[in-house]
Amino acid sequence: MRLGVLFSGGKDSAYACWKAIQKDEVACLITIKSANPESYMFHTPNISLTSMQAEAAGIPLLEEESHGEKEAELSDLKHAIERAIDNYDVEGIVTGAVMSVYQAERVQRICHELRLWCFNPIWHTNQERYMTSLISEGFEMIISGVFSEPFDENWLGRTISNEMIEELKNIRNRYRISITGEGGEYESSVLDAPFFRKKIMVTDSRKEYGNHNGRFVISNAVLVEK
Amino acid sequence: MILLIDMSYLRNSLSTMEFVYPVEDIATEEGFSTTICHRTELSEEMITDARKIILCGTALRDNGFLSDLKRFDWLYEIQKPVLGICAGMQAIAIVFGGNIATETEIGMREVKVNLQDPVFGGRKEFMAYEMHSQKVEPPDNFKVIAVSGERPVAIRHRQKKIYGALFHPEVRNNWFVTNFLET
């Protein structure tokens, strides 16, 4: 089955893509570039990195701009998926939804309207096992945005490692966070993945931070041999 | 051993990850051992060895199991507890003489318990995730134990511990699966 993956460049959509590659055929990646940093539907930090990630993976990328207004962004998503049907003959959509019923429900509705299959391979997965799998299966990821306590600017740009997963587990109960960042506590950017032919090296970046709200802005990056 | 039957279009597929693994996680976290088997690979031995059986859900467009229900004749004779989730409930209903009809629901819905049963753990109502393209008209030998609006969303055999849940308990209602496994 030819699949389009809703791809934000973060760990969840990249891992869902990896599972789709292992079990089926990924025809294209679909990225929504939302102008709204508060979007409930779409990941926003370093979204422009997706073109480099698609190049690294050797998979076509379909991009759609969205103003990010709450329900209008769903029309933008639907339009992007329609383009994926027209241009890449996709029969199904893959998402990296982990726990968010809000996101999953809306994508399911669009797929139903367009008569597409919808797959959510990390839906309600065991969070600790999932985080560990990311590392063991060869993903290299950094924290690209922080949006809640206790995450401060020191977290920005850090590599997600087994040590960090232990740290997240230790602070989970105290701050009521999800270790996957599913509650919007943090966002990630993937620099390398098992399906990348090359990896991304960040050559220039800066941190923007204030009041537990910050971004690691990648202003320049290059693809390098693995 | 708890036998988890993968009702989806293909064994070890993306749907297995979405609809079977979360149920497996609930069972293993409660200390139960599990075996996953695709509906096309079921054997009498597996059914005999199982302590309880769960028929898992499928993707919204995945109705292939409806053309494969001859494999589920064993349900009619079984004396062990069985839970059918979504597609699983549809399969159970048809095997026992009920029907399904087109009706799509996607999202969180309010469920009202109209007949108390140990699987509800005393709850009278709760919010549940529904994602199906067919509703179930229950067979005569089943009672409706919970509804969402007018729609039966949980049923139970009148004599046996055979249950159906049209909603997905693995989403925000793990307790439902746990109660089924423990009662």
Interface residues (C-beta under 8 A of the other chain):
Chain A: K19 A20 K23 D24 V94 V101 E105 Q108 R109 C111 H112 R115 L116 W117 C118 F119 N120 P121 I122 W123 H124 T125 N126
Chain B: N12 S13 L14 S15 M17 E18 Y21 P22 D25 A59 L60 R61 D62 T104 I106 G107 M108 Y129 M131 S133 E170 V171 R172
